Amino acid sequence: MAFSNSKQGAISWETEVPREALAALANERRRTLLGVLERQSPASPTELATRVAATEDDTARSAVPAERRTAVERTLHHRHLPTLEDARLLHWTDGTVTLGRRAPLEVWEFVQTFETDAVDWDDLFSILESERCRTILSTLASAATPIDRTELAATVASGAPFDATTVDETEVELHHGLLPKLERIDLLAYDSDAGVVHPADGIETVDRVVSSVAN
């Protein structure tokens, strides 16, 4: 993964980002909804549905059919608005929606400066929401050199408040699940034969996002 330098010096974290906010951001429609709210807040769910549909369809708001707007508004009511409200990313009262916390949106804006051929943003936010994945990335950033898989497993296994697992069990989880998952979106390089994990170029930048997440 390569990184753009255009915004890195301008980001200022207002608060720590709660994990539930990252989990909420692991959905494209919710990210679109927050982007719409950032441009116009407060707004009604109907207004938001129209703007979200127009953004998703790359069309003018006036061109959004009523049935399309209604279908989007239904998902906002039943899924996305409650999830974002629970994560304190917005406030939804008396038919009016207003933008909530700013820091998670800064994270979203910041990770978009990552220059990569193929990022699945849903996967990226799910990964950042995982405390074990954040521990792996922070450990690699601190070391700044390749790390033996067993050594990395020992660090991950020792982290609270994880369930009690042995280093061997954690190493199996890293080998079969977490390391390949992180490698797929270019956050590290994993030599499974040698049992060595290499930090990606710009891992310090990733660690800025990781370190902003409240444990």
N, C-alpha and C positions, 0 to 999 in steps of 0.2 A: 504494500500500500504506500502510495506517495501522498504528500500533504501540501496543500496550498498555504502560503504564508499571508494571504490577504487579510484574514481576520484574527489571526492568532494573538497579535499584540493588543487587540482592542477588546477582547473578552474580559469582563469582570464578573465574577460569580457573586450574586447577591446573597444567596443562602445555599446551604447544602441541599442537594436534590434527593427527595425521598425515593426509595426503591419503587413504591407503588406508582410514582409518577412515570418512571421509566417503563414499567409494565404497561401503563396506560398509553404511552407513546409508541408502543410496539404494534401499532395499527395505522394503516395509511389514512383511513377516513378520519380517525381522531386527530392525526397530525394536520390534515387538511382543514378540519374544523377549527383547530386552534389558530392556524394561519389566517383563516377568515376572521376570527374574533380579534386577532391582533390588529387587523386593518379596520374593523368596525365593531366596537363594543361600547354599549350593550346592543343586543339584537334579540329578536324573537326566534324561537325554533323554526318557524316558517321561513323567515328571512335567511337563517343559517342554512336550512335545507336547500333553498334556491341557490345560494352562493356555493355551497359544497357541490351540488350537482353540476353547476356551471363550470366549476374548476375541474372536476373529474372528467367532464365531457368536453372540456376545452371549447366552450361555447359561451355566448352571451346569456346573461341572466334572463333576458326576455325570451330567449329561445328554449328555455327549459319547459318541457311539457308538464302539465298539472299532475299527471299520474307519476311521472318521474320524481317530482318534488315531494309528492305525498309518500312515495316509497322510501325516499331518503329520510324524510322527517320521522317516519315510523321507526327507523333504525336509530335515529338520534334519541327519540323519546325512550325507547326500550333498552338500548345498549350503551350508546356512546356518551350521552350527557350524564347518566348516572355514574358511569365509570370515571369520567373526567372530574365530576364533582367529588366523588369519593377520594380521588387523588389530589384534591384541592387545586386543580388546574383551572377551574371555573366555578362560578356561582350561578345557580339556576333557581330563581324564585319568581313567583307570580307571573310566569310566562315570559320572563326576561332572563337572558344569559349574558353574563359579564366575565371578562377574562380574570383569572385568578393569579396564581404564582407566576413570576417571570422567569425564575432560574431554570426550570426545565425547558422552557422555550429557548433559552440561551444555549443549553446543551444541544438541542435539535439544530439550531442555526450553526453551532460550532462544528458538529459532526458532518454537516453538509460541505464543509471545506475539505473533507478528506477526498482526495482524487484517487479513485479506484475504478477499474473497468466494470465491476459488477458488485454493488453493495445491495444486499437485501436489508432495508432499513428495519423491517420487523425483526429479523434475526439479530441485528446489531443491538437494538434496544433490549431484546430479550436477554442477550448476552450480558449487557451492562447491568441488567437487573439482577443477574445471578452473582451472589457474593463469591462463590468459588471462582467464577471466571474473572471477576475483578481482582481477586487475590493472585491469580496466575499472571494477569497483565501487570499488576503493580510489582510483583516479584521480578518479572522480566525487565521492567523499566528500571528498577533499583540496581539490578545486576549489570544491565547493559551489555552482557556477554551471553553466549550460549550456556544453558543450564541442563544438567543431567536430570532426566525424568524422575528418578527416584528422589533426588534432592528437592525437586519442585513438589513432588507428592508429599514429602515430609512437611514442607511449609504449609501446603494447603490443608493437610490433615490436622495440623496443630492449631488452626484458626478457629476461634470461638465466633459465633455460637453454633458451629456445625455439630451435627450428631456425631457421637463417638464412632470413628471409623479408623481402621488401621492404615498405616502407610501403604501396605500391599493392596488393600481394597481401594484406596484412593488412587494409587498408580494405575490400577485396572480401569477405573473410571476415567482417568485422564487419557489413557491410551486409546480406549474404545469410543469415548464420547467427547469430552471437553476439548482436547487438543485438536482433533480433526475438525471440530465445529469452529474453533477459532482460526484455524488455518484456512478454512474455506472462504473467509472474508478478509484474508490477508492481514490478520492481526499478529500472526507469528508464522514461523516455518518449523515443521516438525519432522525430524528424521526418525521414523519409527524403528528402523533397523538398528541404528546406533543408540537409540533412547536419549536423544538430545533435542532440546527445544531452543530455537533461535528467535530472538526478538526481531520484530519487523522494523524496517526503517521508520523512524519517527515515533517509536514506542513512547517516548516522553510526552508527545502530544496526546496520545491515547490516555496516558496516565493522568493528564490534567482533567479529563472527563471522569475517569474512574475515581479520582480522589475527591471529586465534588459530590459523590453519592453518599448520603447519610447511611450509616450502618444500623 
